[in-house]
Structures are given as C-alpha cells and as structure tokens.
Amino acid sequence: MITLSMFLHLCIVLGALWVGSRYGSLALGAISGIGLAMLVFGFGLKPGTPPTDVIYIIIAAVTCAGIMQASGGMDWLIQLAEKLLRRHPDRITLLAPFSTFFLTILVGTGHVVYTLMPIISDIALKKGIRPERPCAVASIASQVGITCSPIAAAVVAFVTISNENGFDVTIPRVLMVSIPACICGLLAAATASYHRGLDLDKDPQFQARLADPEQRAYIYGSSATTLDREIPKSAKRAVYIFLAALGVIVLLAFLPSLLPSYDTIKAVKGAEDFVLADGAHITAQQLAAAGITIEGFTEHGTTDLKMNLVIQIVMITAAALMIIFCKAEPKKAVAGPVWQSGMVAVVAIYGIAWLADTFFSNYLGEIQAMLEGVVEQYPWSIAIVFFAVSVLINSQGAVVVAMLPLAYKLGIPGPVLLGVLPSVYGYFFIPNYPSDIATVNFDRSGTTVIGKYLLNHSFMMPGLVCVAVSTIVAYLLTLVIY
C-alpha cells in the first residue's frame, strides 16, 4: 500500500523528470539531481548507487565513434547509404529506415540520422513520394537500432545488470533476439507507411504551398547530397578500425574462454577452516578455544575479465589507433554531434538512474507488495512500465539502468525481460526528441508534422507499430530459445 511519504517522494521523482524533459538535453540529468538532493538531504533517504559501469562504457564508445566521425569515416558510411537509396528511389520508404537502423547499430547512437535525413527527404520529393512516409519511419528506426547495437548503453547495461542478478546472458545473445525482432517491427512499420497520407499530387495543402513561387523554390530548388564529397583513404581506414573493434567485442563475448583470468581473494562467512599467514590451517573451534572469534576467511579463486571492461579497453584502443593512423583530430571529435550527444546521454543516465535507484531501493518492499500478484501472473506487463518510463525520460539506456534492477527484484525472469527489451523505446510518443524535431525541419515538403494536438504527429503510428511488433516477436523468440 502506498504511504503518504512514498507518494510524496514519488511526486518528487516524477516532478524532476517532468521539469527536466521540458528543458531537455543536459537539464534532464541535472534537474534529476535536484530531486535526488530533496530525497537525500530533505527526507533522509539512503542514496542509491550511481550507474558508473554503464557511464564508463558510454564514454568509451562515444569517444571512439566521435573520433571516427572526426576522421571522416561517418561521411563515408552516410555516402554508402545515400548511394543505396538513390539507386532504388522507388523503395525509399523501405530502405530509408533500414539505412538509419544499421547506422545506429554500427555507431551506437541514433544521432547519425541528422546527415542522412535531408537526403531521404530529397530522394522522396524527386520521386514524387510523400516524404512523411520514409522520413517518419526512418527517424523511428534510428532509435530502434539502439537495443541492437553491441556498444549501445541499453544493451551493455542490460547484460551487466542481468549478470549481476543471476541471468547469464551475453551481448551476442541479446542481439540474437533484439535484431531479428526489431527488423520485423521495422518491416511492419514501413509496410504501414507505404500508402500513408495523400499522394503529393492529391494533397491540397502541399499543392497550395507549390502555388507560392517562393515555397516552390524552397521545396524543389535545392538538392541534399554527400556524393560530391571526396572521401580520403584515412577516413575509410577509420571505419575499418571501428568495425574491427566491434568484431573483437562480439568475438570475445561469444568466446569468453579467450579472455584472461585473474586470481581473486574474497571473504567467506561461516567458514570452519582458516589459513594463517605461514600457510598453516587452523579450525574455528581452535580459534574459539583461544578466545578468538572470526566471522569468515579469505578464499582464493579466479575470475575472467568482465565484458564491460573489454568494451572500454577495445573502444579506447580503437580511438587511439584512429588518431595515430587516420588523421582524426580530437578537437573535431569533441565538437561533433556524436560525441556531444553521447556526453548528454552520460549526464542524463547519471542523474535519472541515480534518482530512480534511490527511490526504488528505499521503497522496494512496498513496491513488491503492490506488484507481486501482477508480475507473477503477467510478467510481460513490465513492458508497459518500461514504455511509460521511456516516454518521460527520453533515454533507453536510462530506462534499463533505472528499471531493470527493480524488475529483477520483483522476481521477473531474465528471459522475459530480454523479450520485452524493445519496449524501452517510447519517447517518440511525445515528439520532443531531437531526431524527431530535426526530421520535421528537414522535410521541405511540410508533410512530416508535429500536429496541432501534439500527439497527432507523424511519428506516432510507425512508432507504435514498430515497438509493439518488435516486443511481441522478441518475447516469442525468448520463449523458443529459453
């Protein structure tokens, strides 16, 4: 049952998230700090644990991706995608979302869409296809790819937290579920978008804009392309280094026996036998007879190098190799959108996840009592919670870090949580995410819109279709696999 103090503290958490979402960007994580301070200093709650492991991985991954962008490697990837799209302009509604989807998988962030979206809109206009159809679903696809990337915070956090809670899953096993599931979701969303809205020649609003010479010149007077750029060999080398780094990470995740092992010492309580400094053994009874009470002793063992450290080491090494061999300038990386968006994600996850963990850890008993019956009968219903939280906090990684530990503590099995992983993407619901807003601005035809009533926007239909289908398929796959 919800107590008055629990309700008040929940209001503080939700209020911090709501105010932070209004300001966006860094404010989401920073304003979460205000809520955290109120809970800890104002009400005396014990602070939770900040998600440092996930943050370190994000820093390493976005540094590597940012260095690749600074070297020009991202331009080459965008150019390859544009060549594919221009070769098949009549299939732009199908190919555009898969282009942004696979770019996100490679780079680990959906912000690569900014360069490709004007090209998608331009190709659709030149072919006479309503740009809303490919643009909206392509923006959705750029975010869906996050749960399919081996270096994305959401995937790494899922694996790290799951392993800590007894579900022995690896990054490749997550991708074996999320990638095919999300491909099915994108196919469904693209199919639903094929004949969406009126054709341009039958759209009275579009035709009215064309009647204005200035509007016609704005819509058709320019062409967005990257094909006129000369890509240096150093940029291509950077892409090869980046892909090789991804390959090493996946290989080591598939074959953990290749990882080095280290000797460890841990304390064990309730032991009956103790090892003295000179190597001699003494029993607990002998110590007790001597008037010495010891709760436990140190046990020697071995442990493998953890994958969170593997990712950090490989990504930072790859970044260094690009700087040395690919003419990548660190200053350009810091100024680039990939690195900047990644650092924003770090602050958001830092503040949001710490705030959420503080609340949930202090009220775990009450939450378990309220949800115990529901999660036992309908464990998949946690997907609704994931989706709702994502609508508020605009970060899939933050949703995983904040909510996954709670889900495990509620007793939901790991395979079920893997099955509902695609549901952590819900921030298309309120169209205030940068990639969605940018997509609206890049569509010169004006067919991709936010909508008068906020929720009647171009991203709602493809987003709901994609997430729903992806989650259902992922859940069915885990039933088969596990």
N, C-alpha and C positions, 0 to 999 in steps of 0.2 A: 504494500500500500504506500502511496506517495505521501510523505510527510510535508508539513509546511516548509521546513528548511530545505528539503530536497527540491520542492517545487521552486522555491526562491533561487536556489543555486542553478537549477536548470534554466530558469529565465535569464540568469546572468550569462550562461554559456550561449544560449540561443541569441540573446541580445548582442553579445560580442560578435558572433558570426554574422548576424544581420547587418550591423553597422559596418563591419569590415567589408562585406560584399558590396555595400553601397559605394565605398571608396575604391575597392578593387586593388589589384596589384599587390604591392608590399603591405598595404594597410590591412589586408585580411589577416596576415600573421601577426603584425604589430598590435592591432587592436585586440586580438586574442590574448595578448599579454596583459591588457587591462583587466579582462575577465579573470585571468589567472591570478593576478595580484589581488583582486577583490576576494576570490575564494580563499587564497592562502593567508593574506595579511588581514583581510576584513572578517573572515569567518573561521579562520584557523584550520582549514582543511589541509591534510597532508599532501604536498605536491606530488604529482605523478612523475613519470620518467620521460625525459625528452628523447625523441627517436634519433639518437646520434648515429647509429649504424646506417640508417637509410639516408640521412643527410650527407654523410661522407660519400656514399655511393653516388648520389646525385651530383655532388661537386665534381667527383672524378669523371663521371660520364659526360656532363655538360661541358667540362673543360676540354675533354677530348673532341667532342662534337663541335665545340666552338673553334678550336684550333683547326679542325678540318674545314670549317666554313671560312676562316681567315685565309687558308691556303688556296681557296677557290674550288675545293672539292665539292662543296654543296652546289655550286653553279653547274658543275658537270652533271651531277645527279639530276638537277632540275632540267638541264638541257636534254638529257636522255629521255626523261619523262615527256618533255614537250615534243620531241621527235615522234614518240609513240602516239601521242594524242593527235598530232597534225597528220599522221599517216592514216588515221581512222577517225576523221571528224564526225562521221555519222554515228559513231558509237561512243561519243563523248560522255553521255550520261552513265555508261557502264565503266568506261576506262578511267575517267577522272577520279572517282572515289578510290579505285584500287591503286592509282598512282600516289595519291596522298596517303593512303593506308600503308603502303610498303615503304614510303619515305619515312614515315613515323616509326615503323618497326626498325629501320636501319639506324635512325638518329636518336630515338628515344624521346622525342618531343614532337608535339603536333604543330609547333610554330613554323615548320618548314612550309606550311600552306601559303604563307604570305607572298612568296615569289611565284608560286605556281597558279594561284587563284586568278590573277588578271589574264593569264594565258588561257585558262579554262573558259573564262567568260568571253574572251576574244574569239576563240575557236567556235563556241556555240553561236555567237552572233553572226559570224561569217557563214556558218552553215544554215542559218535560219532557225536554229533550235532555241527554245526559250531558255535563257541562261540559268534561271532559277532551278531547273531540273538537275543539271550536273553540279552547279555551284553549291547548293544546299547540302546535297548528299556527300559531296567531296569534303566539305567542312566537317560534317559529322564523322566521316571516315578518318580524317586526320587525328581525331581524338580517340576513336575506337581502337586505333593501332597501338595505343599506349599499353593496353593489357596484353599485347602480343609481342612487345619488344623485350629482348633479354637484358637490356640496360635501363629500362624504364623503372622509375621508383616504385610504381604499383606492383610490378612483377617481383622485383627484388624484395620488397617489403613483405609481400605475401609469402615468399619462400622462407625468408628469415624468421618471421613470426610463426609460421606453421611448424618449422623445425623446432622452435623453442617450445611449442605446445604439443609435441609428440606426433605430428603428421609429417612423416619423412618424405618430402616432395622436393624435386629439383626444378631448376628453371626450364630445362627441356620438357619435363613432364607437364609443367604449366602451359608451355607453348603448344604442346600436342593437343591440348584441349582448347585453349583460347583462340589460336589461329584458325583452325577449321570452323569453329563456332562463329567467330566474327566474320569470316568470309561468307558463311551462309546468311548472316544478318545483313551484310552489305549487299549481297545479291538480291535479297528481298527488298531492301530499301531502294536500290537502284531500279528494280523492276517496277516498284510502286511509283517511282518518279518519272518513268519514261514518257507518260502522257499527262503529266501533272500540269494543271493550268491551261489556259488558252494558248494556241499557237500564236506566234508573234504577229502574223498577218491577220489574225482574228481578234487580237486583244485591243479593245478600244482605247485603253489608257496608253498603251505603247504607241499606237498609231497617232494619238493626239500629240505625244511628245515628238514624233517624227515630223509632224506638220510645222513645228518650230525649227527654222534653219539652224539656229544655234544648238539646239538639242540634237538635231540630226548630225551635225558636225562633231559634237561631243561623243555621240554613241558610235558613229562609224568612221570618224575622221582620224583615228589613231589605231595602232596595232601593237599589242604587247607581245614581246618575244625575247628569248635568250639565245636564239640561234645565231645572232650576229656577233656573239662574244667568242673570242678565241680562248680556248681552254689550254693553259700551259701543261706540260708534262708533269710538273711538280704537283699540280692540283690532282691529277689522276693518281699519282703515287700516294698522295694523302688518302684518297678513297681506298686504295688497295691496303694501306696500313690499317685503316679503320675497319675494313671488312675482315682483315686477318685477325685483328684484336677480338672482334665478335666471334670469329671462328674458334679462337683459343678458349674463350669463355665457355662457349657451348660444348666444346670438346671436353674440357675439364669437368663441366657439370655432368656430362654423360659418363665420363670415366674418372670418378673420384679417386680410383687407385693410383692415378698418375700424380696426385697431389702429395707433397711432402708431409711426413708425420713428425710430431714433436713429443718429447717426454713431458708429462704433466704431473703435478702433485696436487691432490685435493684432500680436504678434510672429510673424514667419515665418522659419523656419530655412532655411539653404541658398540664400538669395537671391543673385542676381547683380547686382542694381541697388539702390542706396540713395539716399534722398532726404535732402539736407542741410538745415540749418535755414533757409537762404536760398532753398530751393526748387530748387537745382541738383541734378543727378543725378551720381552717381559709381559706377563699377563696382567689383566685388570685386577685379578684377585691379589697378586703380589703387590701391586701398587697400593691397593686398598689397605692391605696389611701394614704397609709402610706409612699409612695415613695420607696418601696422595690420591686425589680424585681428578680424573681426566675424562672429558666428555667424548673424545674421539682421537683419531690419529691421522697422520698424512699417508695417503695411498698413492703409489706411483702408477702411472698408466701412459697411454699415448692418445693423441688426438690429431686429426687431419686439419690441414689449413682450410679455414672456412671460406665459402664461396663469396661472402660479402667482401672479404679481404682480397680474394682473387680478382674480382671485378675492379676494385680500386687500383690494385697493382698493375693490371693489364692496361686499363684505360689511361692511367698517368704515363705509363711507359710509351704507349702509342702516341700520346700527345707530344711527348718529348721527341720521339722519332720524327714526327711531322715538322716540328720546329727546326730540327737539325737538317733534315733531308728534303723538305718540301717548301722551304721559304715561307713558312707560316709565321706571321708577326703576332706575338701575344697581345699587343695593344689593339690590333684589329679584332682579335677574338673577344676581348673584354667589351668592345664597343658593339659587337654583333648581336642580333636578336636571339640567337640560340643560347649563348652564354647568359645574357641578361634575363631571358625568360626562365632559364634554369635556376638562377640565383633567386628570382622571385618565388619559384616553387620551394626552394630551401626555406625561405623565411615563412612562407605560408604553412608548410608542413611542420616546421619547428613550433610555431605558435599554436596552430589549430590542434595538432596531435597532443601537445603537452597539456593544453586546456582540457581537451576531451578525456585524456587519461586521468587527469586529476579528479574530474567529476565522477567518472565511472569507477575508479578504484576506491573511492570513498563511499559509493552507494551500490557496490556490486551485489551485496546481499539483497537489498530491496529490489534491484532490477531483476535478479534471478527469480525472486519470488513472484514478480509480476508476469514475467515472460516464460516461466518454466513450462507451463502447460502448452503454450502456443508452439514453442520451438521443439517440444517433444513430438507433437502431432504433425506440425507443418514446418520442418526445419528450413525448407526453401523460402519461407516467408521473410527470412533475414535479407533476401534480395530487395524487398520493398524498403527496408530500413536503409540499406546501402544506397539505393537510388535517391531516397529522400534526403539523406545527409549530403550526397553529392550535389543536389540542387542548391544547397546552402553554401557549400564551401569551395566549389569550383576547382577541385583537385582530386584526381583519382588516387594518387599516392597518399594524400592526406586522409582520404576515406579509409583506405586499407590500414594505415598506421593507427588511426583513431578507433576504428570499429572492429577490426579483426580480432584483437586480443579479447574484447568483450564477447564476441561471438564464440570464441573457444571456451571462455569461462562459463558461458551459458550451456555448454555441452553439445554444441553443434559439431558434427563430424567434419573432419578436414575435407573429404571428397565432396561433401555438399557445398562447402564454402568455395572450393575450386570451381564447382559447377555454376555458382552464381557470381563469379568474379566479373563477368561483363556488366553486371548491374551497377558497378561503382561509377559508371559514366551517366550522370543525369543533369549536368549543368547546361545542357542545351535547352532545358525546359524553360528557363528564364534567359532570354538571349542577350546576356551582358558579357559573355566571354569574348576576349579579344579577337579570336579567329572568326567567330560569327559576325561580329561587328565589322571586321575588315572585309569579309566576304560581301556583305551588303554594300560597302563602299566601292569594292572592285567591280561590281556588276553595273556597267554603264547603262544597261537597258532599264534598270529600276524594277526588274521583276522579282529580285530577291529582297524581301522586305521584313521588317520587324513586326508590323501590324499595328493597327490603331489601338487594339485592346491588349497589347503586349504579348499575350500567349498565342495569338493567331499569327504566328510568324512562319517563315519558310522552313525553319529547321525542325519544327515540332513533329511533323509526320515522318520524315525519314529517320529522325532520332528515335522516336517511339518504336517504329517498326524494327530498326536495326538492333536496338538494345533488347527488345522483347524476344526476337528470334534468336539472337546470339546467346542470351541467357538460357533459353529453353534447350537449344542444341547443346550447349556446354553441359547443362545439367544431365541431359540424356547420355552424353559421352562419358561422364564420370560414373553413371550407373553401370555402363558397359565395362569400363576399364577397372573400376574398383568393386 
